[in-house]
Amino acid sequence: MKVSRRHFVGILYDCILFEHASLVSSDKNHVLALDDLADTFAFVADFYKHNRPLMDIPCDQFITRNQLHTVAGLVDYIEEMEHGAFEIFPGNVELREEAPSYASSSSIRRERRRQERIVGALGVDRVNRGSSKSKGGNAGGAGGERGWTMTSLDFYSRQSHDHHNDTDTDLDDEYSLVIPGLSKTDIQTFLWEYAYVPEDFQDDIATLIRYLRRDEWFMHGSKGSTITFDWGLEGVQKFSKDYNLKKVKKVELRGKEDAKRTKEAAQKQQEEWHRQQEMIREQEAARRLKLVDDFIWMMHKSLLIPSAESASIDDLIKTLEIEISEDFGFCFVALAAVGAFASMSFTHQSDLDLTLTGNIKHITLSGLVNALREHGYEGVKVEGDDGQRELSASLSSAGSAIPTAMISLLDPRTGIMCHLTLNEPIEIYRSKLVRTYALIEPRFGPIMTALKQIAVRRYLASGSIYDDRRNNMPLGSYALALMLITFLQTENPPILPKLQQASVQDDNSNGGGEDDRPSLVKDVVLVQGIDCSFDRNWKSYEGYGVKNSKSAAELLVDFCRFFGYVFDYDSKEVNARVGTFRWRPDVSNSGSTAVGGLSGSLSALSLYSLTTSATSSTSELSGAASAGGVGASGPTEGVTAVFHVMDPFVVGMNVTSSCRGDVVRMVKECFQEAYEALIEGDVNLVFSSS
């Protein structure tokens, strides 16, 4: 490796400055005569000549060539430096030129140094000759030994540097170096800078400083312990290569550990920052959810009718029942509310849905219309195709959720629009089922109100279940209720129980699992051959969902996210009877037989297909039958996707059969839009028309 001797001599020069600076305190200066510095470099050059094989970077020729052993050469050398120091000395060194007061004094000092060197040379010569006689002429180190003998080294400073002519002149005493004392920080800075100089320099400098202290300067300099190298020479430990390598490695290791700690601290700080940001986001999200929660509870409270109005509706139903009974010979009839009023979700915007049951064989729609008009009801008319009435009656006996004929009327005393159907007793039990779930869970009502507002304002539902069916609205109140019930049944922990448990009309043919559990419903209720049994003792389930602490707003957000992004409309169905969102292929391929003489769900579904034949193509009817669950084996390629919300009583009946194709996409987008607005707390966007 090529070594820059200029660089080495410069570092050595800085070390010499450091040694002399250590002789004074940090607030003082040390004055070094340039002649003494020249003698130092003369010593270094001679030392190399005598120990060349033992040193790494002999630089005696460089010193001689650049006249660094002379005052004139040093003046030129130092004046090239910007601060009087070469590279690592931390202070500014001043080269001072002063005229002597008396020429004779300069001559005296110069003569004194010359005499000291001559005397020293004579003394060493005598000692060396005596040593040669006693040791057979091996003085100075023979036989390839590394280094001078201790005798020659002890007197090295007095050998008069015989390889260099005495160059003292009258100008020698006019130049000196003013070296500033160093603070503790300056000392540490120098030592750290020195530790990173080329490793090849360090052992030579450690050796030179050791023998300069002992044989030229006669001082301890910056002090420090002395070591003996393997090759026999001594050196100042803190300047040696091994010492500084260990120092650097130790520092690098400490630096790595510090860097690791710093990185870990930065990472923890970053994690803490993210945690705080997440906390802020959570707090903001909680604030927005609280806003939504307060809004939907307030909206629910404002839309629900007061008890006085509810009582007036009860009076209206009783009065209408008495009037119908009187008009038709006091026959035994029963007029019952179904839909929103019966399920506790009736609002100022809702219509009153009623069904007439009992001994109604001789009651016709036209006769009933005339009787109602005579009693002063306004806008009395028959909704639906008259030609379908007979078929509608058959459908009603099968428990269809889609009647085709009903009477609409307006009560002038209350201003309530009513829809009246004949012989729809299953509607009563559907409403009772929803009502029971609403009584069990207080959060059910506000969520249901919010969902109805979302669907109505996006034209996916109307204010009445019969309007929904007549106008083929995809998300009627009943369908939304079944979706919400199933969603709350599948929450973790669950918020609603499964009131029907394992119904005797279960159509699951898996041969085991959830649907095969023993029924908790002791009394079987058959309505027109359909099992409408469920546990109506809602009080036994009070507090059922308390373990789930989500607010109504959180549940609404989760509901919209689920039906907007998670639910598989192509392959799954909503089934409140078994309380799950299950895959369509799990439905039995064989029509299950109903209890009480009903020929099977296939009959009801076939009638349903015939009912919708006026507005549906042959392929759509086939899809509707498949949607009902008969022979369904999952979505078939090329068949339009249908949203399946299964009726909890009529097995295999899809109450959202009109929700297909692009309408399914509209439903998904409706819930997606609602979800995005809800998490932002934008209640205006959620509950405004889109």
C-alpha positions in Angstrom: 0.0 0.0 0.0 1.4 3.4 -1.0 1.7 5.6 2.1 1.7 9.4 2.0 4.7 10.5 4.0 3.5 14.1 3.9 0.3 13.0 5.6 2.2 11.0 8.2 4.6 13.8 9.0 1.7 16.2 9.3 -0.1 13.9 11.8 3.1 13.5 13.7 3.5 17.3 13.8 0.0 17.6 15.2 0.9 15.1 17.9 4.0 17.0 18.8 1.9 20.2 19.2 -0.5 18.2 21.3 2.3 17.0 23.6 3.6 20.5 24.2 0.1 22.0 24.6 -0.5 19.6 27.5 2.2 21.4 29.5 0.0 24.4 30.1 -3.6 24.9 31.2 -6.4 25.7 28.8 -6.2 29.5 29.5 -2.5 29.8 28.7 -0.2 29.3 25.8 3.0 27.3 25.4 5.8 28.9 23.4 8.0 26.4 21.5 11.2 27.7 19.9 11.3 26.6 16.3 14.9 25.6 16.8 13.7 23.1 19.4 11.1 21.8 16.9 13.8 21.4 14.3 15.8 19.3 16.8 12.7 17.2 17.3 12.4 16.4 13.6 16.2 15.8 13.5 15.7 13.3 16.3 12.9 11.6 14.4 15.0 11.4 11.2 18.0 9.8 13.1 15.6 7.5 14.9 14.4 6.1 11.6 17.9 5.7 10.3 18.8 3.6 13.3 15.5 1.6 13.4 14.4 1.4 9.8 13.6 -2.4 9.8 11.4 -2.0 12.9 9.3 0.9 11.7 6.3 1.0 9.3 6.8 4.3 7.7 10.4 5.6 7.6 10.3 9.3 6.8 13.9 10.4 7.4 14.4 11.2 3.7 11.2 13.2 3.6 12.3 15.3 6.7 15.8 15.9 5.1 14.4 16.6 1.7 12.0 19.2 3.1 14.5 20.6 5.5 12.2 20.0 8.5 15.2 19.6 10.7 16.0 23.3 10.1 14.3 26.5 11.2 14.0 27.8 7.6 12.4 24.6 6.4 9.9 24.6 9.3 9.0 28.2 8.6 8.1 27.3 5.0 6.3 24.1 6.1 4.2 25.8 8.8 3.3 28.9 6.7 1.6 26.6 4.2 -0.9 25.6 7.0 -4.0 27.7 7.4 -4.1 27.6 11.2 -0.5 26.6 12.0 -1.6 22.9 12.5 -1.9 20.2 9.9 -5.2 18.3 10.4 -6.3 17.1 13.8 -4.8 19.6 16.3 -7.9 21.5 17.6 -6.3 24.9 18.2 -4.9 27.7 16.2 -1.0 27.8 16.3 0.7 31.1 15.7 4.1 31.3 14.1 5.8 34.2 15.9 8.9 36.1 14.7 10.7 38.2 17.3 14.0 40.1 17.1 16.4 39.2 20.0 17.2 42.1 22.4 20.9 41.4 22.1 22.7 39.6 19.4 25.1 38.2 21.9 22.4 36.5 23.9 21.3 34.6 20.8 24.8 33.6 20.2 25.2 32.4 23.7 22.1 30.2 23.6 23.1 28.8 20.2 26.7 28.1 21.5 25.3 26.5 24.6 23.2 24.0 22.6 26.2 23.3 20.3 28.3 22.5 23.3 25.7 20.2 24.9 25.5 18.2 21.7 29.3 17.9 21.5 29.6 16.8 25.1 26.8 14.4 24.5 28.4 12.9 21.5 31.7 12.4 23.3 30.0 10.8 26.2 28.1 8.4 24.0 31.2 7.5 22.1 33.0 6.6 25.3 30.2 4.5 26.5 29.8 2.7 23.2 33.4 1.9 23.0 33.3 0.5 26.5 30.3 -1.6 25.6 32.0 -2.9 22.5 34.9 -4.1 24.5 32.8 -5.9 27.1 30.3 -7.4 24.6 32.5 -8.4 21.8 31.5 -5.5 19.6 27.7 -6.3 19.6 26.6 -3.0 21.0 23.7 -1.3 19.3 21.9 -4.5 18.7 23.3 -7.3 16.6 22.2 -10.6 15.2 19.0 -9.1 13.6 17.7 -7.9 17.0 15.0 -5.3 16.6 16.0 -1.9 18.0 18.9 -0.2 19.7 20.3 -1.3 23.0 18.9 0.5 26.0 22.4 2.1 26.5 22.4 3.7 23.1 18.7 4.8 23.4 19.4 6.3 26.8 22.0 8.7 25.3 20.3 9.1 21.9 19.5 12.8 22.6 23.1 13.5 23.1 24.5 12.0 20.0 24.4 15.5 18.4 22.3 14.2 15.5 25.5 13.4 13.7 23.6 12.7 10.5 22.5 16.3 10.2 24.8 19.2 10.1 24.3 21.9 12.7 22.3 24.6 11.0 22.0 27.1 13.8 22.1 30.7 12.7 21.5 34.0 14.3 17.9 33.8 13.1 17.1 30.6 14.9 16.0 32.3 18.0 13.7 34.7 16.3 11.0 32.1 15.5 8.7 30.3 17.9 5.4 28.6 17.9 2.6 29.8 20.2 0.6 26.7 21.1 -2.7 27.2 22.9 -3.5 25.1 25.9 -6.3 22.6 25.4 -9.5 22.2 27.3 -10.8 18.7 28.2 -13.2 18.9 25.2 -10.3 19.8 22.9 -8.2 16.9 24.2 -11.1 14.4 23.7 -11.6 15.8 20.2 -8.0 15.4 19.3 -7.8 11.8 20.6 -11.0 10.9 18.7 -9.6 12.5 15.5 -6.4 10.6 16.0 -8.2 7.3 16.5 -9.4 7.5 12.9 -6.1 8.4 11.2 -4.6 5.6 9.1 -3.8 2.6 11.3 -0.3 2.2 9.7 0.6 5.6 11.2 -0.3 4.8 14.8 2.4 2.4 16.0 5.2 4.6 14.5 3.8 7.7 16.2 3.3 5.9 19.5 7.0 4.8 19.3 8.4 8.2 18.3 6.4 10.1 21.1 7.7 7.6 23.6 11.4 8.2 22.8 11.0 11.9 22.1 9.6 12.2 25.7 12.4 10.2 27.1 15.5 11.2 25.1 14.8 14.6 23.5 12.2 16.5 25.5 12.8 15.0 28.9 9.2 15.4 29.8 6.0 13.4 30.1 4.0 15.5 27.7 0.3 14.4 27.7 1.2 11.5 29.9 -0.3 8.1 29.5 0.9 4.5 30.1 3.8 3.0 28.1 3.7 -0.4 26.5 6.3 -2.7 24.9 5.6 -3.9 21.3 6.4 -7.4 20.2 9.4 -6.1 18.2 11.1 -4.7 21.4 10.4 -1.0 21.0 8.3 0.9 23.5 5.4 3.2 22.7 2.8 5.4 24.3 -0.3 3.2 24.6 -2.9 5.8 23.7 -1.2 6.5 20.3 -0.8 2.8 19.4 -2.8 1.0 16.7 -4.2 -1.8 18.8 -5.5 0.6 21.5 -7.2 2.8 19.0 -8.7 -0.1 17.0 -10.3 -1.4 20.2 -11.4 2.1 21.0 -13.0 2.6 17.6 -14.7 -0.8 17.7 -15.9 -0.1 21.2 -17.3 3.2 20.1 -18.7 1.7 16.9 -20.4 -1.0 19.0 -21.7 1.6 21.4 -22.7 3.7 18.4 -24.6 0.7 17.0 -26.3 0.2 20.4 -27.0 3.9 20.6 -28.3 3.8 17.0 -30.4 0.7 17.9 -31.7 2.4 21.0 -32.4 5.6 19.0 -34.1 3.6 16.3 -36.2 1.8 19.0 -36.9 5.1 20.7 -37.9 6.6 17.3 -40.0 3.5 16.6 -41.7 3.7 20.0 -42.2 7.4 19.4 -43.7 6.7 16.0 -45.8 4.0 17.5 -46.9 6.3 20.2 -47.7 8.9 17.6 -49.7 6.4 15.6 -51.4 5.3 18.8 -52.3 8.9 19.6 -53.5 9.5 16.1 -55.5 6.2 16.3 -56.9 7.4 19.6 -57.8 10.7 18.1 -59.4 8.9 15.1 -61.3 6.6 17.5 -62.4 9.6 19.6 -63.5 11.3 16.5 -65.3 8.2 15.2 -66.9 7.7 18.6 -68.0 11.4 18.5 -69.5 10.9 15.1 -71.2 7.6 16.2 -72.6 9.4 19.2 -74.0 12.0 16.9 -75.6 9.3 14.7 -76.8 7.4 17.8 -78.5 10.5 19.3 -80.0 11.3 15.9 -81.6 7.9 15.2 -83.0 7.7 18.8 -84.4 11.2 18.4 -85.7 10.4 14.9 -87.3 7.2 16.3 -88.9 9.0 19.1 -90.2 11.8 16.9 -91.7 9.4 14.3 -93.4 7.1 16.7 -97.0 7.9 17.4 -97.9 8.9 21.0 -100.0 6.6 23.1 -103.1 8.8 22.7 -102.9 8.4 18.9 -102.2 4.7 19.3 -105.4 4.4 21.4 -107.3 6.2 18.7 -106.0 3.7 16.1 -107.2 0.9 18.4 -110.6 2.5 18.6 -110.6 2.9 14.8 -109.9 -0.9 14.4 -112.6 -1.8 16.9 -115.2 0.5 15.3 -114.4 -0.8 11.9 -114.7 -4.3 13.1 -118.1 -3.7 14.7 -119.4 -1.9 11.6 -118.4 -4.7 9.3 -119.9 -7.2 11.7 -123.2 -5.3 11.8 -123.3 -4.8 8.0 -123.0 -8.6 7.4 -125.6 -9.9 9.8 -123.5 -9.8 13.0 -121.2 -12.5 11.6 -118.2 -13.5 13.7 -115.3 -11.5 12.2 -112.0 -10.3 13.6 -110.2 -7.2 12.2 -106.5 -7.2 13.2 -103.6 -4.8 12.5 -100.6 -6.2 10.7 -97.4 -4.7 9.5 -95.9 -1.6 11.1 -98.6 -0.9 13.7 -98.7 -4.5 14.9 -94.9 -4.7 15.0 -94.4 -1.5 17.0 -92.7 0.4 14.1 -95.7 2.5 13.1 -94.9 6.2 12.4 -96.7 9.3 11.2 -95.7 8.3 7.7 -97.1 4.7 7.8 -100.3 3.4 6.5 -102.5 1.2 8.7 -102.5 -2.4 7.3 -105.4 -4.6 8.4 -106.7 -8.1 7.6 -110.2 -9.4 8.1 -110.4 -13.0 9.4 -113.2 -15.2 10.9 -116.5 -16.1 9.3 -116.0 -14.2 6.0 -117.1 -16.7 3.5 -120.1 -14.7 2.4 -118.2 -11.3 2.4 -117.1 -10.0 -0.9 -114.8 -7.2 -1.7 -117.5 -5.3 -3.6 -119.9 -5.7 -0.7 -117.3 -4.6 1.7 -116.5 -1.5 -0.4 -120.1 -0.5 -0.4 -120.5 -1.0 3.4 -117.4 1.1 4.1 -118.6 3.9 1.9 -121.9 4.0 3.7 -120.1 4.4 7.0 -118.4 7.6 5.7 -114.9 6.3 4.8 -113.3 8.2 2.0 -111.4 7.0 -1.1 -112.7 3.5 -0.7 -111.5 1.4 -3.6 -110.2 -2.0 -4.5 -106.5 -2.2 -5.3 -105.3 -5.0 -7.6 -106.7 -7.0 -10.5 -110.3 -8.2 -9.9 -109.7 -11.1 -12.2 -107.1 -12.4 -9.7 -109.3 -12.4 -6.6 -110.1 -16.1 -6.7 -106.5 -16.9 -7.2 -105.6 -14.5 -4.4 -107.9 -16.3 -2.0 -106.0 -19.5 -2.8 -102.7 -17.7 -2.2 -103.9 -16.4 1.1 -104.8 -19.9 2.2 -101.3 -20.9 1.4 -99.8 -18.1 3.4 -98.5 -16.0 0.6 -96.7 -12.8 1.5 -97.9 -11.2 -1.8 -101.7 -10.6 -1.9 -103.0 -9.1 -5.1 -106.3 -7.6 -3.9 -107.1 -5.3 -1.1 -109.3 -2.3 -0.1 -107.8 1.1 0.4 -109.7 3.7 2.5 -109.1 6.9 4.4 -110.5 7.4 7.9 -111.7 11.1 7.9 -111.6 11.3 11.7 -107.9 10.3 12.1 -106.7 11.0 8.6 -105.1 7.6 8.5 -104.9 5.7 5.2 -105.8 2.0 5.7 -105.3 -1.1 3.6 -107.6 -4.0 4.3 -107.2 -7.5 3.0 -109.3 -10.6 3.5 -108.2 -13.7 5.4 -104.4 -13.0 5.9 -104.0 -14.6 9.3 -100.3 -15.4 8.7 -99.7 -11.7 8.4 -100.8 -11.4 12.0 -98.2 -13.9 13.1 -95.5 -12.3 11.0 -96.2 -9.0 12.7 -96.3 -10.6 16.1 -92.9 -12.3 15.5 -91.4 -8.9 14.6 -93.1 -7.3 17.6 -91.7 -9.9 20.0 -88.2 -9.3 18.7 -88.7 -5.6 19.1 -89.9 -6.0 22.7 -86.8 -8.1 23.6 -84.2 -5.6 22.3 -84.7 -1.9 22.8 -82.2 -1.0 20.1 -84.2 -2.9 17.5 -86.8 -0.1 17.1 -84.4 2.9 16.4 -82.4 0.8 14.0 -85.5 -0.4 12.2 -86.8 3.2 11.9 -83.4 4.3 10.5 -83.3 1.4 7.9 -86.9 2.3 6.8 -85.9 5.9 6.3 -82.8 4.9 4.3 -84.8 2.5 2.1 -87.8 4.9 1.6 -85.7 7.9 0.7 -83.8 5.8 -1.9 -87.1 4.6 -3.4 -86.4 1.0 -2.4 -89.5 0.8 -0.1 -92.7 2.6 0.6 -94.7 3.4 3.7 -96.8 0.2 3.7 -96.2 -3.5 3.3 -99.0 -3.7 0.8 -97.7 -0.8 -1.2 -94.4 -2.5 -1.3 -95.9 -5.7 -2.6 -98.3 -4.0 -5.0 -95.5 -1.8 -6.5 -92.8 -4.6 -6.3 -90.7 -2.6 -3.9 -87.6 -4.7 -3.2 -87.1 -3.8 0.5 -90.4 -3.6 2.3 -90.6 -3.1 6.0 -91.1 -6.8 6.6 -88.0 -7.7 4.6 -85.9 -5.1 6.4 -87.2 -6.5 9.7 -86.1 -10.0 8.8 -82.7 -8.8 7.7 -82.2 -6.9 10.9 -83.4 -9.8 13.1 -81.0 -12.2 11.4 -78.2 -9.7 11.6 -78.7 -9.3 15.4 -79.0 -13.0 15.8 -75.6 -13.5 14.3 -73.8 -10.7 16.3 -71.1 -11.9 18.7 -72.3 -12.0 21.3 -75.8 -12.4 19.9 -78.4 -9.6 20.6 -81.5 -11.5 19.6 -82.4 -15.2 20.3 -83.8 -17.6 17.8 -87.4 -17.7 18.9 -88.5 -20.4 16.4 -85.4 -22.6 17.2 -85.8 -25.8 15.2 -89.1 -25.5 13.6 -90.9 -28.7 12.6 -91.0 -27.3 9.1 -87.3 -27.1 8.9 -86.1 -27.6 5.3 -82.5 -28.2 6.1 -81.4 -31.6 4.9 -77.9 -31.6 6.2 -78.8 -34.3 8.6 -77.5 -32.6 11.6 -76.3 -29.3 13.0 -78.0 -26.2 14.2 -81.5 -26.9 12.7 -81.8 -30.3 14.4 -81.8 -28.9 18.0 -85.0 -29.7 20.0 -87.7 -27.0 19.7 -88.2 -24.7 22.7 -91.7 -23.9 21.4 -94.1 -26.2 23.4 -97.4 -25.1 21.8 -97.5 -25.6 18.0 -99.7 -23.0 16.2 -101.0 -24.0 12.8 -102.4 -21.3 10.6 -103.9 -22.5 7.4 -101.7 -25.5 7.6 -98.5 -23.4 8.2 -96.5 -23.8 11.4 -96.5 -20.3 12.9 -95.0 -21.4 16.3 -92.5 -19.3 18.1 -91.8 -18.4 21.7 -94.0 -15.4 22.4 -92.9 -15.0 26.0 -90.6 -12.0 25.3 -90.2 -11.2 29.0 -88.1 -14.4 29.5 -85.6 -12.9 27.1 -85.3 -9.5 28.7 -81.6 -8.4 28.8 -80.7 -11.1 26.3 -78.4 -8.8 24.3 -76.8 -6.8 27.2 -73.5 -8.6 26.8 -73.2 -6.9 23.4 -72.5 -3.3 24.3 -72.6 -1.8 20.8 -74.8 1.3 20.4 -77.7 1.5 18.0 -75.5 3.6 15.7 -72.7 1.1 15.7 -75.1 -1.7 14.9 -76.6 0.4 12.1 -73.1 1.0 10.7 -72.2 -2.6 10.9 -75.5 -3.6 9.3 -74.9 -1.3 6.3 -71.3 -2.4 5.9 -72.4 -6.1 6.0 -75.1 -5.7 3.4 -73.1 -3.2 1.4 -69.7 -5.0 1.2 -69.8 -8.5 2.8 -73.0 -10.3 2.1 -72.9 -12.6 -0.9 -76.2 -11.8 -2.7 -75.5 -14.4 -5.4 -75.1 -17.4 -3.1 -76.5 -16.7 0.3 -79.9 -16.2 1.9 -81.2 -14.3 4.9 -83.0 -16.8 7.1 -84.4 -15.4 10.4 -86.1 -18.7 11.2 -82.8 -20.5 11.7 -81.0 -17.3 12.6 -78.2 -17.4 10.0 -77.0 -16.2 6.6 -76.6 -19.5 4.9 -75.4 -20.7 1.6 -78.2 -21.4 -0.9 -76.8 -24.9 -1.8 -77.6 -25.9 1.8 -81.4 -25.7 1.1 -83.1 -29.0 0.5 -83.8 -29.9 -3.1 -87.1 -31.6 -2.1 -90.2 -29.6 -1.2 -90.9 -30.2 2.5 -94.4 -31.1 3.5 -96.2 -28.7 5.8 -98.2 -29.8 8.8 -102.0 -29.8 8.7 -102.8 -31.0 5.2 -100.9 -28.4 3.2 -99.6 -30.2 0.1 -96.2 -28.6 0.5 -94.3 -25.4 0.0 -94.2 -26.3 -3.7 -97.9 -25.6 -4.0 -97.6 -22.1 -2.5 -94.6 -21.3 -4.6 -96.3 -22.6 -7.8 -99.3 -20.3 -7.0 -96.9 -17.5 -6.5 -95.3 -18.1 -9.8 -98.7 -18.0 -11.5 -99.6 -14.8 -9.7 -96.6 -13.0 -11.1 -96.9 -14.5 -14.6 -98.7 -11.4 -15.8 -95.6 -9.3 -15.3 -92.8 -11.8 -15.5 -91.3 -13.8 -18.4 -91.1 -17.6 -18.3 -87.4 -17.5 -17.4 -88.2 -15.1 -14.5 -90.9 -17.5 -13.2 -88.3 -20.3 -13.3 -85.9 -18.1 -11.4 -88.6 -17.2 -8.9 -89.3 -20.8 -8.2 -85.6 -21.4 -7.7 -85.5 -18.4 -5.5 -88.2 -19.9 -3.3 -85.8 -22.7 -2.4 -87.5 -25.6 -4.3 -84.9 -27.4 -6.2 -82.4 -24.6 -5.6 -78.8 -25.6 -5.7 -77.2 -22.2 -5.7 -76.8 -19.6 -8.4 -76.9 -21.1 -11.8 -74.7 -19.6 -14.6 -76.8 -17.4 -16.8 -79.6 -16.9 -14.2 -80.3 -13.4 -12.9 -79.1 -12.9 -9.4 -82.0 -12.7 -6.8 -81.8 -11.4 -3.3 -83.2 -14.0 -0.9 -84.8 -13.0 2.3 -86.7 -16.1 3.4 -90.0 -16.0 5.2 -89.8 -17.5 8.7 -93.1 -19.4 8.5 -93.7 -20.4 4.8 -90.6 -22.4 4.2 -88.9 -21.6 0.9 -90.8 -18.4 0.3 -88.6 -15.4 -0.7 -90.2 -12.1 0.4 -87.8 -10.1 -1.8 -88.3 -12.0 -5.0 -88.7 -8.8 -6.9 -85.2 -7.8 -5.9 -83.2 -9.1 -8.8 -80.6 -8.1 -11.4 -79.9 -4.3 -11.3 -82.1 -3.9 -8.3 -79.7 -6.0 -6.3 -76.9 -3.7 -7.3 -79.1 -0.7 -6.2 -79.6 -2.3 -2.8 -75.9 -2.9 -2.3 -75.1 0.7 -3.4 -77.8 2.0 -1.1 -76.1 0.3 2.0 -72.6 1.2 0.8 -73.6 4.9 0.5 -75.3 4.8 3.9 -72.2 3.2 5.5 -69.8 5.7 4.0 -71.9 8.6 5.2 -72.6 7.1 8.7 -68.9 6.6 9.5 -68.4 10.3 8.6 -71.3 11.3 10.8 -73.2 12.8 7.9 -76.8 12.1 8.9 -78.1 14.5 6.3 -76.7 12.4 3.5 -77.8 9.2 5.1 -81.4 10.1 5.6 -81.9 12.4 2.7 -83.3 11.4 -0.7 -80.6 10.2 -3.1 
